[in-house]
């Protein structure tokens, strides 16, 4: 019975492998498409169409080898390092040596009288093709490189596991005819190509129109030459009458798919956009009139209906599957709620658990909003703030955290010029959004496969302090207002005298009393830091007192630590004169950063010493690496200010932990109190800022909202870059919000036309696992997971958006108390069925030194290995090891929950 190949993305069934591969070409322009290998027993998914073709050619087709190598069966054994792989013939030997090159081993050419050596597989292949085309196995340098185990030279039998596959046959007529609805698939492919150019690569409409016309002109010119030759062939060689041949050619011409597209749905910018909106899930932005301003001009903003956006999202099968698999979420091998003392996400916080709506509707959609104002360009002078835009974005708490962090999965809600927002007020701007959220709470939306409409409600609104205070109706002036905290009723005078003071916690009742007092007294504008009742309080199951979490990026890294670490550096440089700003900046610039630190390395330190001046992730990186950068210049390690700085990394590790236990939170509360007291007494001339007080609330806020990394706004803020690129590339400032909203919605329709979510495991250079290629100690480790030939080995891969490389270190847990930590140095990863990842690591023990860095024990045995399931990691984040004083040290990024140990 012949094998039937089923397309993973449509209902088409193909009879041949060539037909399947050819059909995959019609899906090339769809977003995030990966191509599963259709061969039985192979679990590879390839991220590109060309990779699929290469994979089938290399792994599943009968190789075309030089006639001198063909049918030669001479067992050979490799002698590289610990390898003792037995190869059946010289061609297998070549393939095996390339696997050594893939993992970074140096390989010498196996032929006599050739001293070439290689570190890259491509160079080795080219060398064999250029220099050893006519060499046979008898010319191999067997005594030095391989050991000849047999003298028999036999005819090789045909391997039934391999198939005939040639790229040249992909365009055969028989292969093309296997795909149904070619015309429709072709149009879909072309439309997605131009939609990608317009929405993702942001080409202007005029440029796209020029591309369409030029491609058609070139295509027509090529057709003219082709048909002229065909006419001569038919009339002169075949003997068909000229008028009959011309009729055949004319009929072929009328069936040309590209010409019909270029003169039909692609002929103009307007027609293209109409076609996009008909064929794809396009949610059009709605202009909402605000009224007339002081200049008597009609103003408006762009609103994308939130219910229509959700309907569009859930038309995608990947989003439906994500929703269903997170109804009962798990984090690693730990089911959410399984350990009540450990918090994984916002659903573990009291704000969610005590919300009656989510208790009564556990499958409800958990809407997360983010609001912020940003400049789309960098104007100077009087043009400042002219094009400053208020943006509101949305994501769903039903998505897993690593998916929420992607800007592609963040939807647009509204865009409004900030000047209009301030003039007309939030009542007019947020009214359509609040009305839609009310409707979502009551009636919900239809989700395919669900028996009844699924309701939803607002979970929380993320943002910086100014934005959150604006939305919540709180004061936005933190310098001259007696009560400026949105979480408690502390007075400014109390905070000046006692840095650890905490006022009465705000509640809905106290908030409503303040609003009533403001409304009852005409001359009173602020009561207890409240100016007005927020429009979002109209929602039945949301209140700003429990729905405005903090942002670590703005409060901690661009706030508290931005100034406090600058004070420490000023003390070290100006007062103690242990080094200079020039030397520090030189060390920062010349330091060899590893791993993700290469992308987030610190910026230059301001010479005035008032603040660090970097972005949140840059300041975070500086705090982790500063002991490595300057500890050799600290003449007195017991200096109180330096010890004050060394308390910061531990606080940061706890606050930034994606998973945190109640024991960690208790420890964090103690450390924050100690930090505030030290800061208050060490730098009495520098007043504490309101954000220092916010730090006091963080332990309570973690219990309320879950790990604060889940409410971190930096990934939302990255969404601004798309709109800034739009303005930079398109240079269009006329009706700016409309142009930006339309471009973004085209992008969303392009994303929804594909897979929407990228594949979670992406390893571009995975190779089959051969047990015999590893030392016995590694084989024992691999047997613990029942390793098999179908498993894939990768030395670099991306898992759930995080990149892992050979040589990275993973946290495996504490041992012998808090001062000792077990790490695993990543050797490689084993991928099973493209669903599960095991890390093979070399065990290393480390001790916490005086600079709060973990020093690796150089005496640890190098032959002790362990296999770790990626879902069982205490911390998912891979860490680099830096050289310091003839030793290797690891600065942590996240703390480990005590309850996991």
DOPAMI-776060 format. One line per 4 residues: number of its first residue (from 1); their letters; for each residue x, y, z of C-alpha. Coordinates in steps of 0.2 Angstrom, whole numbers, plus 2048, in hexadecimal, padded with zeros to 3 digits. Example, Ala and Ser with C-alpha at 12.3 -4.5 7.8 and 13.67 -1.06 7.14 Angstrom:
<sedos>
1> AS> 83E/7EA/827; 844/7FB/824;
</sedos>
This chain:
<sedos>
1> XXXX> 800/800/800; 807/811/7FB; 80B/81E/808; 7FF/82D/809;
5> XXXX> 808/83E/80F; 7FC/849/818; 800/85C/818; 801/862/82A;
9> XXXX> 7F8/873/826; 7EA/86F/81A; 7E0/860/815; 7EA/85B/806;
13> XXXX> 7F0/849/804; 7FF/845/7F9; 804/835/7F1; 816/837/7EF;
17> XXXX> 824/83F/7FA; 828/84B/7EB; 816/850/7EB; 816/854/7FE;
21> XXXX> 826/85E/7FD; 820/867/7EE; 810/86B/7F7; 819/872/806;
25> XXXX> 81F/880/7FA; 80E/888/7FA; 80F/88A/80D; 820/893/80D;
29> XXXX> 81A/8A5/810; 80F/8A0/81E; 815/8A6/82F; 81E/89B/83B;
33> XXXX> 81C/88C/830; 827/87D/834; 828/86E/829; 826/85C/831;
37> XXXX> 830/84F/829; 823/842/821; 82E/833/823; 828/826/82F;
41> XXXX> 833/826/83F; 83A/837/83C; 835/845/848; 83E/854/840;
45> XXXX> 835/864/83D; 83F/870/832; 83D/883/833; 83F/886/821;
49> XXXX> 83A/87E/811; 84B/87C/80A; 850/874/81A; 842/867/818;
53> XXXX> 849/863/806; 85B/862/80C; 856/857/81B; 84D/84A/810;
57> XXXX> 85B/84A/804; 868/847/811; 85F/83C/81D; 852/832/814;
61> XXXX> 857/830/802; 864/825/7FA; 874/82F/7F9; 87C/832/7E8;
65> XXXX> 88E/82E/7EB; 89D/82D/7E0; 89F/81D/7D7; 8B0/81A/7DF;
69> XXXX> 8A7/81A/7F1; 897/811/7EB; 894/7FF/7F1; 8A3/7FE/7FC;
73> XXXX> 8A0/7F6/80D; 8B0/7F7/818; 8AD/7F9/82A; 8B7/807/832;
77> XXXX> 8B9/80E/844; 8BB/820/849; 8C9/824/855; 8C4/836/859;
81> XXXX> 8C5/83A/86C; 8B9/82E/875; 8B0/829/864; 8B0/817/85E;
85> XXXX> 8A2/818/852; 8A3/80A/845; 89F/80F/833; 89A/802/826;
89> XXXX> 8A2/80B/817; 8AB/81A/813; 89C/824/80F; 895/821/820;
93> XXXX> 8A6/826/827; 8A4/837/81E; 893/83A/826; 89A/835/837;
97> XXXX> 8A8/841/836; 89D/84F/831; 893/84C/841; 8A4/84E/84B;
101> XXXX> 8A6/85F/841; 894/864/846; 898/863/859; 8A8/86C/857;
105> XXXX> 8B5/85F/856; 8C4/861/84A; 8C5/854/83C; 8D4/84E/831;
109> XXXX> 8D1/849/820; 8D1/835/820; 8DB/833/810; 8ED/82F/80E;
113> XXXX> 8F9/83D/80B; 8ED/84A/80F; 8F0/855/81E; 8E1/860/81D;
117> XXXX> 8D6/862/82D; 8C5/86A/82F; 8BA/872/83C; 8AB/875/830;
121> XXXX> 8A0/868/827; 89E/872/817; 8B1/874/816; 8B4/861/818;
125> XXXX> 8A6/85D/80B; 8AE/869/7FE; 8BF/862/801; 8B9/850/7FE;
129> XXXX> 8B1/856/7EE; 8C0/860/7E7; 8CE/855/7ED; 8C8/843/7EF;
133> XXXX> 8BC/83F/7E1; 8C5/830/7DB; 8CC/82A/7EB; 8C5/819/7F2;
137> XXXX> 8C5/811/803; 8D6/80A/7FF; 8DD/81B/7FF; 8D6/81F/811;
141> XXXX> 8E3/822/81E; 8DD/813/828; 8EC/810/834; 8EC/822/83A;
145> XXXX> 8D9/827/83A; 8CF/817/839; 8D1/805/83D; 8CC/7F9/82F;
149> XXXX> 8C2/7EC/837; 8BF/7E1/827; 8C6/7DE/816; 8B6/7DA/80D;
153> XXXX> 8B0/7E5/7FF; 89E/7E1/7FB; 890/7E7/7F1; 885/7F2/7FC;
157> XXXX> 873/7ED/7FD; 865/7FA/7FA; 85F/802/80A; 84D/800/80B;
161> XXXX> 84C/80E/818; 851/81B/80B; 847/821/7FC; 84A/829/7EB;
165> XXXX> 848/83C/7ED; 84F/848/7E0; 84C/85B/7E1; 84C/85C/7CE;
169> XXXX> 83B/852/7CE; 832/85F/7D9; 82C/868/7CA; 826/859/7C0;
173> XXXX> 815/85B/7BA; 80F/84B/7C2; 816/851/7D3; 80D/862/7D1;
177> XXXX> 7FD/85A/7CC; 7FC/852/7DD; 7F7/862/7E6; 7E5/867/7E5;
181> XXXX> 7DF/879/7E3; 7F0/87F/7DC; 7E8/890/7D6; 7E2/894/7E8;
185> XXXX> 7F1/88F/7F1; 7FC/899/7E5; 7F2/8A8/7E7; 7F3/8A6/7FA;
189> XXXX> 806/8A4/7F9; 808/8B4/7EF; 7FC/8BE/7FA; 805/8B8/809;
193> XXXX> 816/8BD/801; 810/8CF/7FE; 807/8D0/80F; 817/8CB/817;
197> XXXX> 821/8D9/80E; 814/8E6/813; 810/8E1/825; 820/8D9/82B;
201> XXXX> 82E/8E1/820; 824/8F1/81F; 827/8F6/80D; 81D/905/807;
205> XXXX> 80E/901/7FC; 816/90A/7EE; 825/8FF/7EF; 81A/8EF/7EF;
209> XXXX> 811/8F5/7E0; 821/8F8/7D7; 827/8E6/7DC; 816/8DF/7D5;
213> XXXX> 817/8E8/7C5; 82A/8E4/7C2; 828/8D1/7C6; 819/8D0/7BA;
217> XXXX> 823/8D9/7AC; 832/8CE/7AE; 826/8BF/7AF; 81E/8C5/79F;
221> XXXX> 82E/8C7/796; 834/8B6/79A; 823/8AF/795; 825/8B7/784;
225> XXXX> 836/8AF/781; 830/89E/787; 820/89F/77C; 829/8A4/76D;
229> XXXX> 835/895/76E; 826/88A/772; 81D/890/762; 82C/88C/757;
233> XXXX> 82D/87B/75F; 81B/877/75D; 81A/87D/74B; 82B/878/744;
237> XXXX> 82F/868/74E; 81E/861/752; 815/867/743; 806/86F/74B;
241> XXXX> 7FE/87D/741; 803/88E/746; 7F1/894/74B; 7EF/884/755;
245> XXXX> 7FF/887/75E; 7FB/899/762; 7EA/894/769; 7F3/888/775;
249> XXXX> 7FF/895/77A; 7F1/8A2/77D; 7E8/895/788; 7F8/892/792;
253> XXXX> 7FA/8A4/794; 7E9/8A7/79A; 7EC/89A/7A8; 7FC/8A2/7AE;
257> XXXX> 7FA/8A4/7C1; 806/8B2/7C5; 7FF/8BD/7B7; 7ED/8BA/7BD;
261> XXXX> 7F2/8BF/7CF; 7FC/8CF/7C9; 7EE/8D5/7BE; 7E0/8CF/7CB;
265> XXXX> 7E1/8D0/7DE; 7F3/8D7/7DE; 7F0/8E5/7D1; 7F0/8F4/7DD;
269> XXXX> 7F3/8F8/7EF; 7E0/8FA/7F2; 7DB/8EA/7EA; 7E9/8E1/7F4;
273> XXXX> 7E3/8E7/804; 7D1/8E2/800; 7D7/8D1/7FC; 7E1/8CF/80C;
277> XXXX> 7D2/8D4/816; 7C7/8C7/80D; 7D3/8B8/80E; 7DB/8BB/81F;
281> XXXX> 7D5/8BE/830; 7D7/8D1/82F; 7CF/8DB/83E; 7CD/8ED/838;
285> XXXX> 7D1/8FB/844; 7C2/906/847; 7C4/919/848; 7BC/920/857;
289> XXXX> 7B7/933/857; 7BC/93C/866; 7B5/94E/862; 7BD/95E/85E;
293> XXXX> 7CC/966/867; 7D1/978/86A; 7D6/97A/858; 7C4/974/853;
297> XXXX> 7CB/965/84A; 7C3/954/84B; 7CE/947/854; 7CD/934/854;
301> XXXX> 7D6/925/85A; 7D8/913/853; 7CF/905/85D; 7D1/8F3/858;
305> XXXX> 7C2/8EA/85F; 7C8/8DE/86D; 7BA/8D1/86A; 7BE/8D0/857;
309> XXXX> 7D0/8CE/85B; 7CD/8C0/866; 7C2/8B8/859; 7D0/8BA/84C;
313> XXXX> 7DD/8B2/858; 7D2/8A3/85C; 7CF/89F/849; 7E1/899/84A;
317> XXXX> 7E3/887/84E; 7F3/88A/858; 7EA/897/863; 7DC/88B/866;
321> XXXX> 7E8/87D/86B; 7F2/889/877; 7E1/88E/87F; 7DC/87C/882;
325> XXXX> 7ED/876/889; 7EE/884/895; 7DD/881/89D; 7E6/878/8AA;
329> XXXX> 7F8/87F/8A9; 808/876/8AD; 819/87E/8B0; 826/872/8AC;
333> XXXX> 821/861/8B4; 818/86B/8C2; 806/86E/8C0; 800/87F/8C4;
337> XXXX> 7F8/87F/8D5; 800/86F/8DA; 80C/878/8E6; 803/886/8EE;
341> XXXX> 813/88D/8F5; 81B/890/8E4; 815/89D/8D8; 817/89A/8C5;
345> XXXX> 80C/8A7/8BD; 7FF/8B5/8C0; 7F2/8A7/8C2; 7FA/8A2/8D3;
349> XXXX> 7F8/8B4/8DA; 7EA/8B9/8E6; 7E3/8C6/8D9; 7DF/8B8/8CE;
353> XXXX> 7DA/8AB/8DA; 7CE/8B7/8E3; 7C6/8BD/8D3; 7B4/8B6/8D4;
357> XXXX> 7B3/8B7/8C1; 7C2/8AC/8BE; 7BD/8A0/8CC; 7AC/89E/8C4;
361> XXXX> 7B3/89D/8B2; 7C3/893/8B3; 7C4/892/8A0; 7C2/8A4/89E;
365> XXXX> 7CD/8AF/893; 7D9/8B9/89E; 7DC/8CA/895; 7EC/8D3/899;
369> XXXX> 7ED/8E5/893; 7FD/8F0/892; 7FC/903/88F; 80B/90F/88C;
373> XXXX> 80E/91F/882; 81D/91F/877; 825/92B/869; 825/923/858;
377> XXXX> 834/92E/853; 841/939/85D; 83C/94B/859; 845/95A/860;
381> XXXX> 83F/96A/867; 82D/96F/864; 829/95F/85B; 82B/955/86A;
385> XXXX> 81B/94B/86F; 813/950/85F; 813/93D/85A; 812/935/86B;
389> XXXX> 806/927/86B; 7FC/91E/878; 7FC/90C/874; 7F2/8FE/87C;
393> XXXX> 7F7/8EC/879; 7EF/8DB/87E; 7F4/8CA/881; 7EC/8BB/88A;
397> XXXX> 7F1/8B3/89A; 7EB/8A3/892; 7FB/8A3/888; 80A/89B/891;
401> XXXX> 817/8A8/897; 824/8A5/889; 816/8A8/87C; 810/8B8/885;
405> XXXX> 822/8BF/884; 822/8BF/871; 81C/8D0/869; 814/8C7/85A;
409> XXXX> 808/8BF/866; 803/8D0/86D; 7F4/8D8/865; 7F0/8EB/863;
413> XXXX> 7E1/8F2/86C; 7E2/905/868; 7ED/913/862; 7EA/925/867;
417> XXXX> 7F4/935/866; 7F9/938/878; 7F4/94B/877; 7E3/945/872;
421> XXXX> 7E2/939/881; 7E7/947/88D; 7DA/954/885; 7CB/948/883;
425> XXXX> 7CF/93D/892; 7CF/92A/895; 7BC/929/896; 7BA/92C/883;
429> XXXX> 7CA/922/87E; 7C7/913/889; 7B4/912/887; 7B3/906/878;
433> XXXX> 7C0/8FA/880; 7B7/8FA/891; 7A6/8F7/888; 7AE/8E8/87F;
437> XXXX> 7B5/8E1/88F; 7A4/8E2/897; 79D/8D8/888; 7AB/8CB/88A;
441> XXXX> 7A7/8C9/89C; 794/8C6/899; 793/8BD/888; 7A5/8B7/883;
445> XXXX> 7AA/8B2/872; 7A8/8A2/868; 7B8/897/867; 7B8/889/85A;
449> XXXX> 7B6/878/863; 7AF/87F/873; 79D/87A/877; 798/88C/87D;
453> XXXX> 79F/89E/87D; 7AE/8A1/887; 7AE/8B0/892; 7BC/8BB/896;
457> XXXX> 7C1/8C9/8A2; 7CF/8D5/8A5; 7DD/8CD/8B0; 7E8/8DC/8B2;
461> XXXX> 7EF/8EB/8A9; 802/8EC/8A8; 80C/8FD/8A6; 818/909/8AE;
465> XXXX> 814/913/8BD; 80E/922/8B4; 803/919/8A8; 7FC/90D/8B6;
469> XXXX> 7F8/91C/8C1; 7F0/925/8B3; 7E4/917/8AF; 7E1/913/8C1;
473> XXXX> 7DC/925/8C5; 7EB/928/8D1; 7F6/937/8D2; 804/937/8C5;
477> XXXX> 80F/944/8CE; 81B/93A/8DA; 824/949/8E1; 817/955/8E8;
481> XXXX> 809/94A/8ED; 807/944/8FF; 800/932/8F9; 808/92B/8E9;
485> XXXX> 808/919/8EC; 7FA/90F/8E3; 7FC/900/8EF; 7FB/908/900;
489> XXXX> 7F7/919/908; 808/91D/90E; 80C/930/910; 81C/937/908;
493> XXXX> 821/93F/919; 820/92D/921; 82B/926/913; 838/933/915;
497> XXXX> 83B/92E/927; 839/91B/926; 83E/913/916; 835/902/91B;
501> XXXX> 824/90B/91F; 815/904/917; 804/90C/918; 7F2/904/918;
505> XXXX> 7F0/8F9/909; 7E4/900/8FC; 7D3/8F7/8F9; 7C4/8FA/8EE;
509> XXXX> 7BB/901/8FD; 7C8/90E/901; 7CA/912/8EF; 7B8/915/8ED;
513> XXXX> 7B7/920/8FD; 7C5/92B/8F5; 7BB/92C/8E5; 7AB/931/8EE;
517> XXXX> 7B4/93F/8F8; 7BC/946/8E8; 7AB/946/8E0; 7A2/94E/8EF;
521> XXXX> 7AE/95C/8F1; 7AF/968/8E3; 7C0/970/8E8; 7C8/95F/8EC;
525> XXXX> 7D1/956/8DD; 7DC/949/8E7; 7D8/93E/8F6; 7E4/932/8FC;
529> XXXX> 7ED/932/8EB; 7DD/92F/8E1; 7D7/93B/8D4; 7C8/932/8CC;
533> XXXX> 7C0/922/8C9; 7C8/917/8BC; 7BD/912/8AD; 7C3/901/8AE;
537> XXXX> 7BB/8FF/8BF; 7AA/8FE/8B6; 7AF/8EC/8B2; 7A6/8E0/8BE;
541> XXXX> 7B5/8D5/8C2; 7C4/8E2/8C1; 7CA/8F0/8CC; 7DA/8FA/8CA;
545> XXXX> 7DE/8F7/8DD; 7E2/8E5/8D8; 7E5/8E6/8C6; 7F4/8F2/8C3;
549> XXXX> 804/8E8/8C7; 816/8EF/8C7; 823/8EE/8BA; 834/8E8/8BF;
553> XXXX> 83C/8F0/8B0; 836/902/8B4; 836/901/8C7; 845/8F7/8CA;
557> XXXX> 852/8F8/8BC; 84E/909/8B5; 849/910/8C6; 850/90A/8D6;
561> XXXX> 860/901/8D0; 863/90E/8C2; 867/91B/8D0; 86D/910/8DE;
565> XXXX> 87A/907/8D4; 880/917/8CE; 882/91D/8E0; 88C/90E/8E3;
569> XXXX> 897/911/8D4; 899/923/8D9; 89F/91D/8EA; 8AC/911/8E3;
573> XXXX> 8B2/91D/8D6; 8B1/92F/8DD; 8B3/92C/8EF; 8BE/91C/8F1;
577> XXXX> 8C6/91F/8E0; 8C8/90C/8DD; 8C6/90F/8CA; 8C0/91C/8BE;
581> XXXX> 8B0/91E/8B3; 8BB/91C/8A3; 8C3/90C/8AA; 8B2/905/8AE;
585> XXXX> 8AA/90A/89D; 8BA/902/895; 8B7/8F2/89E; 8A5/8F2/89A;
589> XXXX> 8A9/8F4/887; 8B7/8E7/887; 8AF/8DA/891; 8AB/8CA/888;
593> XXXX> 899/8C7/88B; 891/8B5/888; 880/8AE/885; 872/8BA/886;
597> XXXX> 87D/8C7/88E; 884/8CB/87D; 873/8D3/878; 870/8DC/888;
601> XXXX> 881/8E1/88E; 882/8F1/898; 883/902/891; 890/90F/895;
605> XXXX> 88F/917/8A6; 88A/929/8A8; 899/933/8AD; 88F/93E/8B8;
609> XXXX> 88B/92F/8C3; 879/933/8C6; 871/924/8BD; 877/915/8B3;
613> XXXX> 86D/91B/8A4; 86A/90A/89C; 85B/901/898; 853/8F4/8A4;
617> XXXX> 85B/8E5/89D; 86C/8EE/89B; 86C/8F3/8AD; 867/8E1/8B2;
621> XXXX> 876/8DA/8A9; 881/8E7/8B1; 87B/8E3/8C3; 87F/8D0/8BF;
625> XXXX> 890/8D3/8B8; 897/8E2/8C2; 8A0/8D7/8CF; 8A9/8CE/8C1;
629> XXXX> 8AD/8DF/8B8; 8B4/8E8/8C7; 8B6/8DD/8D7; 8C9/8DC/8D4;
633> XXXX> 8CA/8EF/8D6; 8C0/8EF/8E7; 8CD/8F2/8F3; 8C2/8EF/902;
637> XXXX> 8B5/8E1/8FF; 8AD/8E5/910; 8A9/8F7/90B; 897/8FA/911;
641> XXXX> 892/902/900; 899/8F3/8F6; 891/8E7/902; 881/8F1/8FF;
645> XXXX> 883/8EE/8EC; 886/8DB/8EF; 875/8DA/8F7; 86D/8E0/8E7;
649> XXXX> 86F/8D0/8DC; 866/8C5/8E8; 857/8D0/8E8; 857/8D1/8D5;
653> XXXX> 859/8BE/8D4; 849/8BC/8DF; 83F/8CA/8D6; 843/8C4/8C5;
657> XXXX> 840/8B1/8C8; 833/8AA/8BD; 82E/89E/8CB; 82E/8A3/8DD;
661> XXXX> 829/89A/8ED; 822/8A2/8FD; 832/89F/906; 83B/8A9/8F9;
665> XXXX> 82F/8B7/8FB; 831/8B7/90E; 844/8B8/90B; 841/8C6/8FE;
669> XXXX> 837/8D0/90A; 846/8D0/917; 853/8D4/909; 849/8E3/903;
673> XXXX> 847/8EA/915; 859/8E8/918; 85D/8F0/907; 852/8FF/90A;
677> XXXX> 85A/902/91B; 86B/901/914; 867/90D/906; 85F/919/912;
681> XXXX> 86E/91A/91E; 87D/918/911; 877/927/906; 86D/932/911;
685> XXXX> 870/941/906; 867/938/8F7; 854/937/8FB; 84B/927/8F8;
689> XXXX> 83F/927/8E9; 82D/921/8E9; 833/912/8DF; 83D/90D/8EE;
693> XXXX> 82D/90C/8F8; 825/901/8EA; 833/8F5/8ED; 82C/8F2/8FE;
697> XXXX> 81C/8EC/8F7; 824/8DF/8EB; 822/8D0/8F7; 810/8D4/8F9;
701> XXXX> 80E/8D7/8E6; 816/8C6/8E2; 809/8BE/8EC; 7FB/8C8/8E4;
705> XXXX> 801/8C7/8D1; 80D/8B8/8D1; 81F/8BA/8CC; 822/8CC/8C6;
709> XXXX> 82B/8C6/8B7; 81A/8C1/8B0; 814/8D3/8B1; 824/8DA/8AA;
713> XXXX> 820/8E7/89C; 831/8E7/893; 82A/8DA/886; 81A/8E4/883;
717> XXXX> 825/8F4/881; 82F/8EB/873; 81F/8EC/869; 822/8FE/867;
721> XXXX> 830/8FA/85C; 825/8F4/84E; 81C/905/84D; 82C/90E/84E;
725> XXXX> 832/904/83F; 822/908/836; 825/91A/837; 838/919/833;
729> XXXX> 835/90F/824; 825/916/81D; 828/929/822; 815/92C/823;
733> XXXX> 80F/937/830; 7FE/93A/829; 7F0/933/834; 7FE/92A/83D;
737> XXXX> 7F3/91F/848; 7E9/918/83A; 7F8/914/82F; 800/90B/83E;
741> XXXX> 7F1/901/843; 7ED/8FB/831; 7FF/8F5/82F; 7FF/8EC/840;
745> XXXX> 7EE/8E4/83C; 7F5/8DE/82B; 803/8D6/835; 7F7/8CD/841;
749> XXXX> 7EE/8C6/832; 7FE/8C0/82B; 803/8B8/83B; 7F1/8B0/83D;
753> XXXX> 7F3/8A9/82B; 801/89E/831; 805/894/841; 805/8A3/84C;
757> XXXX> 810/89B/859; 821/896/854; 827/884/857; 82D/882/869;
761> XXXX> 83C/877/865; 847/87E/857; 858/875/854; 85F/87A/843;
765> XXXX> 86E/86D/843; 867/85E/84C; 86F/84D/847; 869/83B/84B;
769> XXXX> 86F/834/85C; 87C/826/85B; 87F/81F/86C; 890/817/866;
773> XXXX> 897/828/863; 898/82D/875; 8A2/827/884; 89C/81A/890;
777> XXXX> 897/826/89D; 88D/830/891; 885/820/88A; 87F/81C/89C;
781> XXXX> 878/82D/89D; 86F/82B/88D; 868/81A/891; 85F/822/8A0;
785> XXXX> 853/82A/893; 852/81B/888; 85C/824/87A; 858/81E/868;
789> XXXX> 85E/821/857; 84E/82B/853; 853/838/860; 85C/848/85A;
793> XXXX> 86C/850/861; 86E/863/861; 87C/86D/868; 872/87E/865;
797> XXXX> 85F/87F/866; 851/88B/86B; 844/885/877; 835/88F/87B;
801> XXXX> 83E/89F/875; 84E/89C/87F; 85E/898/876; 869/88A/87E;
805> XXXX> 87B/887/878; 888/87B/87C; 892/881/88A; 884/88A/893;
809> XXXX> 881/886/8A5; 870/880/8AD; 86B/882/8BF; 868/870/8C6;
813> XXXX> 864/875/8D8; 86D/879/8E8; 877/86D/8F3; 87F/86E/904;
817> XXXX> 875/87E/908; 873/88F/8FF; 885/891/8FC; 887/883/8F0;
821> XXXX> 87F/880/8DF; 87E/872/8D3; 880/877/8C0; 880/86D/8B0;
825> XXXX> 88B/872/8A2; 881/86F/892; 88A/862/886; 87B/85F/87A;
829> XXXX> 868/85D/87A; 85E/84E/875; 84E/852/86C; 841/844/86C;
833> XXXX> 832/845/860; 834/857/85F; 82B/859/86F; 837/855/87D;
837> XXXX> 848/85C/881; 855/854/88C; 866/85D/890; 875/853/892;
841> XXXX> 880/85C/89F; 890/85A/8A8; 88E/85D/8BA; 897/86B/8C3;
845> XXXX> 897/871/8D5; 898/883/8D9; 89A/88E/8E9; 893/89F/8EC;
849> XXXX> 8A2/8AB/8EE; 8A4/8BC/8F7; 89E/8C5/8E7; 88E/8BB/8E7;
853> XXXX> 894/8B1/8D7; 894/89F/8D6; 8A6/898/8D4; 8A7/888/8CB;
857> XXXX> 8B1/87A/8D3; 8C0/876/8C8; 8C3/866/8D0; 8B2/85F/8CB;
861> XXXX> 8B4/84E/8C1; 8B1/851/8AF; 8A9/840/8AB; 899/842/8B6;
865> XXXX> 88A/845/8AB; 877/847/8AD; 868/847/8A2; 85C/855/8A6;
869> XXXX> 84A/857/8A0; 848/869/89A; 837/869/8A3; 840/864/8B4;
873> XXXX> 84C/873/8B4; 84C/87E/8C3; 850/88D/8B8; 84D/88C/8A6;
877> XXXX> 85A/89A/8A2; 86B/895/89C; 879/89E/8A4; 88B/8A1/89E;
881> XXXX> 89B/89F/8A8; 8A7/8AD/8A8; 8BA/8AC/8AC; 8C0/8B5/8BB;
885> XXXX> 8D0/8B3/8C4; 8D5/8A2/8BC; 8C3/89C/8C1; 8B2/89B/8B9;
889> XXXX> 8A4/8A4/8C1; 891/8A4/8BE; 886/8B3/8C2; 874/8AD/8C5;
893> XXXX> 865/8B5/8BC; 857/8AD/8C6; 855/8A7/8D7; 84F/895/8DA;
897> XXXX> 83F/891/8E3; 843/889/8F4; 834/87E/8F3; 83C/875/8E3;
901> X> 84B/870/8EC;
</sedos>
